[in-house]
Amino acid sequence: MLHPLEMKYRRIPKTSKSLQEKVLKHKMAVKFLLTAGFQENDEAIHMDQLDHNRLREGNASIEKFVQSLGASVQVDTQFDPYA
């Protein structure tokens, strides 16, 4: 999440067909988002209050997992939850 201050990146509407197919159908992806500080209601998975440490840890965990699969992590910008 490179732009955590922008609300459009902190809300995943459950009605979005694209997001249902790419994210919401994967139970572990939803669990990861909840662990990273998102909350769930009937309409969306959202993050009302930022927890910069949890976002940073979540980002590091994804990078570590991708690397454990033998892939490289290419990041255009350094993750900064305050950006």
NUGUVO-268110 format. One record per atom (N, C-alpha, C): y, x, z; residue in three letters. Coordinates in steps of 0.001 Angstrom, whole numbers. Layout:
NUGUVO-268110
<atom><py>Y</py><px>X</px><pz>Z</pz><rest>ALA</rest></atom>
...
//
This chain:
NUGUVO-268110
<atom><py>-1163</py><px>857</px><pz>0</pz><rest>MET</rest></atom>
<atom><py>0</py><px>0</px><pz>0</pz><rest>MET</rest></atom>
<atom><py>1224</py><px>901</px><pz>0</pz><rest>MET</rest></atom>
<atom><py>1783</py><px>1112</px><pz>-1159</pz><rest>LEU</rest></atom>
<atom><py>2895</py><px>2045</px><pz>-1279</pz><rest>LEU</rest></atom>
<atom><py>4245</py><px>1425</px><pz>-937</pz><rest>LEU</rest></atom>
<atom><py>4328</py><px>113</px><pz>-895</pz><rest>HIS</rest></atom>
<atom><py>5602</py><px>-549</px><pz>-609</pz><rest>HIS</rest></atom>
<atom><py>5414</py><px>-1593</px><pz>500</pz><rest>HIS</rest></atom>
<atom><py>5130</py><px>-1165</px><pz>1709</pz><rest>PRO</rest></atom>
<atom><py>4802</py><px>-2121</px><pz>2770</pz><rest>PRO</rest></atom>
<atom><py>5971</py><px>-3003</px><pz>3213</pz><rest>PRO</rest></atom>
<atom><py>7188</py><px>-2635</px><pz>2877</pz><rest>LEU</rest></atom>
<atom><py>8320</py><px>-3468</px><pz>3264</pz><rest>LEU</rest></atom>
<atom><py>8510</py><px>-4649</px><pz>2316</pz><rest>LEU</rest></atom>
<atom><py>7883</py><px>-4625</px><pz>1164</pz><rest>GLU</rest></atom>
<atom><py>7995</py><px>-5721</px><pz>204</pz><rest>GLU</rest></atom>
<atom><py>6906</py><px>-6753</px><pz>476</pz><rest>GLU</rest></atom>
<atom><py>7336</py><px>-7977</px><pz>808</pz><rest>MET</rest></atom>
<atom><py>6408</py><px>-9028</px><pz>1211</pz><rest>MET</rest></atom>
<atom><py>5372</py><px>-9348</px><pz>131</pz><rest>MET</rest></atom>
<atom><py>5729</py><px>-9194</px><pz>-1148</pz><rest>LYS</rest></atom>
<atom><py>4764</py><px>-9538</px><pz>-2197</pz><rest>LYS</rest></atom>
<atom><py>3515</py><px>-8665</px><pz>-2131</pz><rest>LYS</rest></atom>
<atom><py>3627</py><px>-7494</px><pz>-1512</pz><rest>TYR</rest></atom>
<atom><py>2471</py><px>-6616</px><pz>-1360</pz><rest>TYR</rest></atom>
<atom><py>1745</py><px>-6863</px><pz>-38</pz><rest>TYR</rest></atom>
<atom><py>2297</py><px>-7718</px><pz>788</pz><rest>ARG</rest></atom>
<atom><py>1713</py><px>-7976</px><pz>2105</pz><rest>ARG</rest></atom>
<atom><py>1112</py><px>-9366</px><pz>2198</pz><rest>ARG</rest></atom>
<atom><py>933</py><px>-10021</px><pz>1057</pz><rest>ARG</rest></atom>
<atom><py>370</py><px>-11373</px><pz>1049</pz><rest>ARG</rest></atom>
<atom><py>-590</py><px>-11513</px><pz>-131</pz><rest>ARG</rest></atom>
<atom><py>-1810</py><px>-11944</px><pz>166</pz><rest>ILE</rest></atom>
<atom><py>-2820</py><px>-12183</px><pz>-853</pz><rest>ILE</rest></atom>
<atom><py>-3145</py><px>-13673</px><pz>-826</pz><rest>ILE</rest></atom>
<atom><py>-2600</py><px>-14427</px><pz>-1777</pz><rest>PRO</rest></atom>
<atom><py>-2864</py><px>-15872</px><pz>-1783</pz><rest>PRO</rest></atom>
<atom><py>-4322</py><px>-16157</px><pz>-2140</pz><rest>PRO</rest></atom>
<atom><py>-4942</py><px>-17016</px><pz>-1382</pz><rest>LYS</rest></atom>
<atom><py>-6343</py><px>-17346</px><pz>-1631</pz><rest>LYS</rest></atom>
<atom><py>-6525</py><px>-18176</px><pz>-2892</pz><rest>LYS</rest></atom>
<atom><py>-5448</py><px>-18736</px><pz>-3418</pz><rest>THR</rest></atom>
<atom><py>-5526</py><px>-19557</px><pz>-4626</pz><rest>THR</rest></atom>
<atom><py>-5470</py><px>-18728</px><pz>-5906</pz><rest>THR</rest></atom>
<atom><py>-5153</py><px>-17453</px><pz>-5803</pz><rest>SER</rest></atom>
<atom><py>-5062</py><px>-16592</px><pz>-6981</pz><rest>SER</rest></atom>
<atom><py>-6463</py><px>-16284</px><pz>-7509</pz><rest>SER</rest></atom>
<atom><py>-6746</py><px>-16775</px><pz>-8706</pz><rest>LYS</rest></atom>
<atom><py>-8074</py><px>-16561</px><pz>-9293</pz><rest>LYS</rest></atom>
<atom><py>-8366</py><px>-15076</px><pz>-9478</pz><rest>LYS</rest></atom>
<atom><py>-7373</py><px>-14330</px><pz>-9918</pz><rest>SER</rest></atom>
<atom><py>-7547</py><px>-12892</px><pz>-10131</pz><rest>SER</rest></atom>
<atom><py>-7891</py><px>-12183</px><pz>-8816</pz><rest>SER</rest></atom>
<atom><py>-7159</py><px>-12495</px><pz>-7758</pz><rest>LEU</rest></atom>
<atom><py>-7423</py><px>-11852</px><pz>-6465</pz><rest>LEU</rest></atom>
<atom><py>-8739</py><px>-12330</px><pz>-5856</pz><rest>LEU</rest></atom>
<atom><py>-9124</py><px>-13568</px><pz>-6132</pz><rest>GLN</rest></atom>
<atom><py>-10430</py><px>-14051</px><pz>-5668</pz><rest>GLN</rest></atom>
<atom><py>-11542</py><px>-13215</px><pz>-6296</pz><rest>GLN</rest></atom>
<atom><py>-11424</py><px>-12956</px><pz>-7592</pz><rest>GLU</rest></atom>
<atom><py>-12461</py><px>-12203</px><pz>-8305</pz><rest>GLU</rest></atom>
<atom><py>-12465</py><px>-10723</px><pz>-7953</pz><rest>GLU</rest></atom>
<atom><py>-11265</py><px>-10139</px><pz>-7720</pz><rest>LYS</rest></atom>
<atom><py>-11169</py><px>-8701</px><pz>-7498</pz><rest>LYS</rest></atom>
<atom><py>-11296</py><px>-8290</px><pz>-6036</pz><rest>LYS</rest></atom>
<atom><py>-10859</py><px>-9143</px><pz>-5109</pz><rest>VAL</rest></atom>
<atom><py>-10812</py><px>-8744</px><pz>-3698</pz><rest>VAL</rest></atom>
<atom><py>-11541</py><px>-9718</px><pz>-2793</pz><rest>VAL</rest></atom>
<atom><py>-11136</py><px>-10969</px><pz>-2824</pz><rest>LEU</rest></atom>
<atom><py>-11580</py><px>-11930</px><pz>-1818</pz><rest>LEU</rest></atom>
<atom><py>-13074</py><px>-12242</px><pz>-1857</pz><rest>LEU</rest></atom>
<atom><py>-13720</py><px>-12038</px><pz>-2992</pz><rest>LYS</rest></atom>
<atom><py>-15163</py><px>-12308</px><pz>-3054</pz><rest>LYS</rest></atom>
<atom><py>-15979</py><px>-11226</px><pz>-2348</pz><rest>LYS</rest></atom>
<atom><py>-15348</py><px>-10123</px><pz>-2030</pz><rest>HIS</rest></atom>
<atom><py>-16028</py><px>-9019</px><pz>-1357</pz><rest>HIS</rest></atom>
<atom><py>-15748</py><px>-9089</px><pz>150</pz><rest>HIS</rest></atom>
<atom><py>-16738</py><px>-9493</px><pz>903</pz><rest>LYS</rest></atom>
<atom><py>-16558</py><px>-9684</px><pz>2347</pz><rest>LYS</rest></atom>
<atom><py>-16073</py><px>-8415</px><pz>3054</pz><rest>LYS</rest></atom>
<atom><py>-16574</py><px>-7273</px><pz>2627</pz><rest>MET</rest></atom>
<atom><py>-16165</py><px>-6023</px><pz>3280</pz><rest>MET</rest></atom>
<atom><py>-14712</py><px>-5663</px><pz>2946</pz><rest>MET</rest></atom>
<atom><py>-14246</py><px>-6048</px><pz>1777</pz><rest>ALA</rest></atom>
<atom><py>-12844</py><px>-5803</px><pz>1421</pz><rest>ALA</rest></atom>
<atom><py>-11934</py><px>-6637</px><pz>2314</pz><rest>ALA</rest></atom>
<atom><py>-12314</py><px>-7882</px><pz>2537</pz><rest>VAL</rest></atom>
<atom><py>-11536</py><px>-8750</px><pz>3426</pz><rest>VAL</rest></atom>
<atom><py>-11589</py><px>-8205</px><pz>4846</pz><rest>VAL</rest></atom>
<atom><py>-12765</py><px>-7781</px><pz>5282</pz><rest>LYS</rest></atom>
<atom><py>-12895</py><px>-7206</px><pz>6632</pz><rest>LYS</rest></atom>
<atom><py>-12014</py><px>-5962</px><pz>6771</pz><rest>LYS</rest></atom>
<atom><py>-11985</py><px>-5132</px><pz>5731</pz><rest>PHE</rest></atom>
<atom><py>-11139</py><px>-3943</px><pz>5755</pz><rest>PHE</rest></atom>
<atom><py>-9669</py><px>-4329</px><pz>5909</pz><rest>PHE</rest></atom>
<atom><py>-9217</py><px>-5314</px><pz>5133</pz><rest>LEU</rest></atom>
<atom><py>-7819</py><px>-5752</px><pz>5226</pz><rest>LEU</rest></atom>
<atom><py>-7492</py><px>-6253</px><pz>6631</pz><rest>LEU</rest></atom>
<atom><py>-8392</py><px>-7013</px><pz>7215</pz><rest>LEU</rest></atom>
<atom><py>-8171</py><px>-7520</px><pz>8572</pz><rest>LEU</rest></atom>
<atom><py>-8111</py><px>-6375</px><pz>9578</pz><rest>LEU</rest></atom>
<atom><py>-8965</py><px>-5380</px><pz>9397</pz><rest>THR</rest></atom>
<atom><py>-8958</py><px>-4205</px><pz>10269</pz><rest>THR</rest></atom>
<atom><py>-7666</py><px>-3409</px><pz>10107</pz><rest>THR</rest></atom>
<atom><py>-7128</py><px>-3411</px><pz>8887</pz><rest>ALA</rest></atom>
<atom><py>-5902</py><px>-2657</px><pz>8604</pz><rest>ALA</rest></atom>
<atom><py>-4643</py><px>-3388</px><pz>9064</pz><rest>ALA</rest></atom>
<atom><py>-4796</py><px>-4574</px><pz>9657</pz><rest>GLY</rest></atom>
<atom><py>-3634</py><px>-5260</px><pz>10219</pz><rest>GLY</rest></atom>
<atom><py>-3254</py><px>-6559</px><pz>9546</pz><rest>GLY</rest></atom>
<atom><py>-3986</py><px>-6955</px><pz>8508</pz><rest>PHE</rest></atom>
<atom><py>-3708</py><px>-8237</px><pz>7876</pz><rest>PHE</rest></atom>
<atom><py>-4288</py><px>-9352</px><pz>8739</pz><rest>PHE</rest></atom>
<atom><py>-3771</py><px>-10556</px><pz>8552</pz><rest>GLN</rest></atom>
<atom><py>-4271</py><px>-11734</px><pz>9249</pz><rest>GLN</rest></atom>
<atom><py>-4668</py><px>-12754</px><pz>8199</pz><rest>GLN</rest></atom>
<atom><py>-5530</py><px>-13665</px><pz>8574</pz><rest>GLU</rest></atom>
<atom><py>-6016</py><px>-14651</px><pz>7618</pz><rest>GLU</rest></atom>
<atom><py>-5694</py><px>-16054</px><pz>8095</pz><rest>GLU</rest></atom>
<atom><py>-5236</py><px>-16906</px><pz>7177</pz><rest>ASN</rest></atom>
<atom><py>-5109</py><px>-18327</px><pz>7445</pz><rest>ASN</rest></atom>
<atom><py>-5692</py><px>-19081</px><pz>6257</pz><rest>ASN</rest></atom>
<atom><py>-5522</py><px>-20393</px><pz>6213</pz><rest>ASP</rest></atom>
<atom><py>-6131</py><px>-21188</px><pz>5140</pz><rest>ASP</rest></atom>
<atom><py>-5564</py><px>-20865</px><pz>3762</pz><rest>ASP</rest></atom>
<atom><py>-4319</py><px>-20398</px><pz>3709</pz><rest>GLU</rest></atom>
<atom><py>-3651</py><px>-20187</px><pz>2424</pz><rest>GLU</rest></atom>
<atom><py>-3696</py><px>-18756</px><pz>1910</pz><rest>GLU</rest></atom>
<atom><py>-3741</py><px>-17778</px><pz>2826</pz><rest>ALA</rest></atom>
<atom><py>-3604</py><px>-16390</px><pz>2380</pz><rest>ALA</rest></atom>
<atom><py>-4117</py><px>-15403</px><pz>3427</pz><rest>ALA</rest></atom>
<atom><py>-4247</py><px>-14174</px><pz>2968</pz><rest>ILE</rest></atom>
<atom><py>-4437</py><px>-13039</px><pz>3869</pz><rest>ILE</rest></atom>
<atom><py>-3102</py><px>-12314</px><pz>3818</pz><rest>ILE</rest></atom>
<atom><py>-2495</py><px>-12094</px><pz>4977</pz><rest>HIS</rest></atom>
<atom><py>-1115</py><px>-11614</px><pz>4987</pz><rest>HIS</rest></atom>
<atom><py>-873</py><px>-10660</px><pz>6147</pz><rest>HIS</rest></atom>
<atom><py>194</py><px>-9901</px><pz>6022</pz><rest>MET</rest></atom>
<atom><py>617</py><px>-8998</px><pz>7080</pz><rest>MET</rest></atom>
<atom><py>2076</py><px>-9328</px><pz>7404</pz><rest>MET</rest></atom>
<atom><py>2280</py><px>-10011</px><pz>8521</pz><rest>ASP</rest></atom>
<atom><py>3642</py><px>-10388</px><pz>8905</pz><rest>ASP</rest></atom>
<atom><py>4378</py><px>-9229</px><pz>9559</pz><rest>ASP</rest></atom>
<atom><py>3695</py><px>-8530</px><pz>10451</pz><rest>GLN</rest></atom>
<atom><py>4320</py><px>-7397</px><pz>11134</pz><rest>GLN</rest></atom>
<atom><py>3643</py><px>-6108</px><pz>10701</pz><rest>GLN</rest></atom>
<atom><py>4457</py><px>-5141</px><pz>10350</pz><rest>LEU</rest></atom>
<atom><py>3914</py><px>-3859</px><pz>9899</pz><rest>LEU</rest></atom>
<atom><py>3400</py><px>-3035</px><pz>11067</pz><rest>LEU</rest></atom>
<atom><py>2263</py><px>-2446</px><pz>10875</pz><rest>ASP</rest></atom>
<atom><py>1733</py><px>-1462</px><pz>11804</pz><rest>ASP</rest></atom>
<atom><py>1506</py><px>-203</px><pz>10973</pz><rest>ASP</rest></atom>
<atom><py>2492</py><px>668</px><pz>10968</pz><rest>HIS</rest></atom>
<atom><py>2467</py><px>1838</px><pz>10092</pz><rest>HIS</rest></atom>
<atom><py>1261</py><px>2733</px><pz>10342</pz><rest>HIS</rest></atom>
<atom><py>865</py><px>2881</px><pz>11586</pz><rest>ASN</rest></atom>
<atom><py>-300</py><px>3728</px><pz>11881</pz><rest>ASN</rest></atom>
<atom><py>-1574</py><px>3150</px><pz>11287</pz><rest>ASN</rest></atom>
<atom><py>-1750</py><px>1836</px><pz>11406</pz><rest>ARG</rest></atom>
<atom><py>-2949</py><px>1216</px><pz>10837</pz><rest>ARG</rest></atom>
<atom><py>-2961</py><px>1322</px><pz>9325</pz><rest>ARG</rest></atom>
<atom><py>-1803</py><px>1187</px><pz>8692</pz><rest>LEU</rest></atom>
<atom><py>-1736</py><px>1333</px><pz>7240</pz><rest>LEU</rest></atom>
<atom><py>-2079</py><px>2754</px><pz>6818</pz><rest>LEU</rest></atom>
<atom><py>-1543</py><px>3714</px><pz>7541</pz><rest>ARG</rest></atom>
<atom><py>-1808</py><px>5123</px><pz>7235</pz><rest>ARG</rest></atom>
<atom><py>-3300</py><px>5429</px><pz>7405</pz><rest>ARG</rest></atom>
<atom><py>-3884</py><px>4937</px><pz>8492</pz><rest>GLU</rest></atom>
<atom><py>-5308</py><px>5157</px><pz>8742</pz><rest>GLU</rest></atom>
<atom><py>-6169</py><px>4471</px><pz>7684</pz><rest>GLU</rest></atom>
<atom><py>-5767</py><px>3268</px><pz>7279</pz><rest>GLY</rest></atom>
<atom><py>-6499</py><px>2552</px><pz>6235</pz><rest>GLY</rest></atom>
<atom><py>-6464</py><px>3300</px><pz>4915</pz><rest>GLY</rest></atom>
<atom><py>-5301</py><px>3805</px><pz>4572</pz><rest>ASN</rest></atom>
<atom><py>-5152</py><px>4579</px><pz>3341</pz><rest>ASN</rest></atom>
<atom><py>-6031</py><px>5836</px><pz>3383</pz><rest>ASN</rest></atom>
<atom><py>-6022</py><px>6528</px><pz>4513</pz><rest>ALA</rest></atom>
<atom><py>-6839</py><px>7744</px><pz>4669</pz><rest>ALA</rest></atom>
<atom><py>-8321</py><px>7410</px><pz>4569</pz><rest>ALA</rest></atom>
<atom><py>-8726</py><px>6269</px><pz>5128</pz><rest>SER</rest></atom>
<atom><py>-10125</py><px>5866</px><pz>5076</pz><rest>SER</rest></atom>
<atom><py>-10590</py><px>5585</px><pz>3662</pz><rest>SER</rest></atom>
<atom><py>-9731</py><px>4940</px><pz>2871</pz><rest>ILE</rest></atom>
<atom><py>-10080</py><px>4672</px><pz>1473</pz><rest>ILE</rest></atom>
<atom><py>-10227</py><px>5987</px><pz>716</pz><rest>ILE</rest></atom>
<atom><py>-9279</py><px>6884</px><pz>903</pz><rest>GLU</rest></atom>
<atom><py>-9347</py><px>8181</px><pz>225</pz><rest>GLU</rest></atom>
<atom><py>-10624</py><px>8935</px><pz>596</pz><rest>GLU</rest></atom>
<atom><py>-10956</py><px>8936</px><pz>1879</pz><rest>LYS</rest></atom>
<atom><py>-12152</py><px>9639</px><pz>2341</pz><rest>LYS</rest></atom>
<atom><py>-13418</py><px>9010</px><pz>1745</pz><rest>LYS</rest></atom>
<atom><py>-13464</py><px>7686</px><pz>1696</pz><rest>PHE</rest></atom>
<atom><py>-14622</py><px>6998</px><pz>1135</pz><rest>PHE</rest></atom>
<atom><py>-14784</py><px>7318</px><pz>-351</pz><rest>PHE</rest></atom>
<atom><py>-13696</py><px>7262</px><pz>-1089</pz><rest>VAL</rest></atom>
<atom><py>-13750</py><px>7565</px><pz>-2526</pz><rest>VAL</rest></atom>
<atom><py>-14245</py><px>8993</px><pz>-2741</pz><rest>VAL</rest></atom>
<atom><py>-13756</py><px>9919</px><pz>-1935</pz><rest>GLN</rest></atom>
<atom><py>-14186</py><px>11311</px><pz>-2047</pz><rest>GLN</rest></atom>
<atom><py>-15664</py><px>11460</px><pz>-1681</pz><rest>GLN</rest></atom>
<atom><py>-16142</py><px>10660</px><pz>-732</pz><rest>SER</rest></atom>
<atom><py>-17557</py><px>10736</px><pz>-345</pz><rest>SER</rest></atom>
<atom><py>-18474</py><px>10279</px><pz>-1480</pz><rest>SER</rest></atom>
<atom><py>-17939</py><px>9520</px><pz>-2402</pz><rest>LEU</rest></atom>
<atom><py>-18701</py><px>9069</px><pz>-3566</pz><rest>LEU</rest></atom>
<atom><py>-18681</py><px>10102</px><pz>-4689</pz><rest>LEU</rest></atom>
<atom><py>-17964</py><px>11198</px><pz>-4446</pz><rest>GLY</rest></atom>
<atom><py>-17894</py><px>12257</px><pz>-5434</pz><rest>GLY</rest></atom>
<atom><py>-16749</py><px>12109</px><pz>-6413</pz><rest>GLY</rest></atom>
<atom><py>-15895</py><px>11145</px><pz>-6160</pz><rest>ALA</rest></atom>
<atom><py>-14747</py><px>10940</px><pz>-7044</pz><rest>ALA</rest></atom>
<atom><py>-13526</py><px>11613</px><pz>-6448</pz><rest>ALA</rest></atom>
<atom><py>-12575</py><px>11884</px><pz>-7299</pz><rest>SER</rest></atom>
<atom><py>-11340</py><px>12469</px><pz>-6784</pz><rest>SER</rest></atom>
<atom><py>-10321</py><px>11358</px><pz>-6588</pz><rest>SER</rest></atom>
<atom><py>-9430</py><px>11587</px><pz>-5667</pz><rest>VAL</rest></atom>
<atom><py>-8377</py><px>10627</px><pz>-5380</pz><rest>VAL</rest></atom>
<atom><py>-7103</py><px>11158</px><pz>-6006</pz><rest>VAL</rest></atom>
<atom><py>-6600</py><px>10404</px><pz>-6968</pz><rest>GLN</rest></atom>
<atom><py>-5360</py><px>10804</px><pz>-7622</pz><rest>GLN</rest></atom>
<atom><py>-4259</py><px>9871</px><pz>-7131</pz><rest>GLN</rest></atom>
<atom><py>-3297</py><px>10442</px><pz>-6460</pz><rest>VAL</rest></atom>
<atom><py>-2198</py><px>9664</px><pz>-5910</pz><rest>VAL</rest></atom>
<atom><py>-913</py><px>10142</px><pz>-6562</pz><rest>VAL</rest></atom>
<atom><py>-196</py><px>9193</px><pz>-7161</pz><rest>ASP</rest></atom>
<atom><py>1058</py><px>9554</px><pz>-7824</pz><rest>ASP</rest></atom>
<atom><py>2138</py><px>9945</px><pz>-6818</pz><rest>ASP</rest></atom>
<atom><py>2122</py><px>9270</px><pz>-5682</pz><rest>THR</rest></atom>
<atom><py>3114</py><px>9574</px><pz>-4641</pz><rest>THR</rest></atom>
<atom><py>2385</py><px>9689</px><pz>-3319</pz><rest>THR</rest></atom>
<atom><py>2965</py><px>10396</px><pz>-2422</pz><rest>GLN</rest></atom>
<atom><py>2397</py><px>10529</px><pz>-1081</pz><rest>GLN</rest></atom>
<atom><py>2604</py><px>9210</px><pz>-341</pz><rest>GLN</rest></atom>
<atom><py>1599</py><px>8719</px><pz>348</pz><rest>PHE</rest></atom>
<atom><py>1721</py><px>7479</px><pz>1084</pz><rest>PHE</rest></atom>
<atom><py>2747</py><px>7615</px><pz>2193</pz><rest>PHE</rest></atom>
<atom><py>3718</py><px>6724</px><pz>2181</pz><rest>ASP</rest></atom>
<atom><py>4746</py><px>6712</px><pz>3216</pz><rest>ASP</rest></atom>
<atom><py>5063</py><px>5271</px><pz>3560</pz><rest>ASP</rest></atom>
<atom><py>4567</py><px>4773</px><pz>4692</pz><rest>PRO</rest></atom>
<atom><py>4779</py><px>3373</px><pz>5043</pz><rest>PRO</rest></atom>
<atom><py>6246</py><px>3034</px><pz>5281</pz><rest>PRO</rest></atom>
<atom><py>7111</py><px>4011</px><pz>5354</pz><rest>TYR</rest></atom>
<atom><py>8527</py><px>3740</px><pz>5558</pz><rest>TYR</rest></atom>
<atom><py>9302</py><px>3709</px><pz>4241</pz><rest>TYR</rest></atom>
<atom><py>8637</py><px>4020</px><pz>3130</pz><rest>ALA</rest></atom>
<atom><py>9321</py><px>4072</px><pz>1820</pz><rest>ALA</rest></atom>
<atom><py>9772</py><px>2691</px><pz>1393</pz><rest>ALA</rest></atom>
//
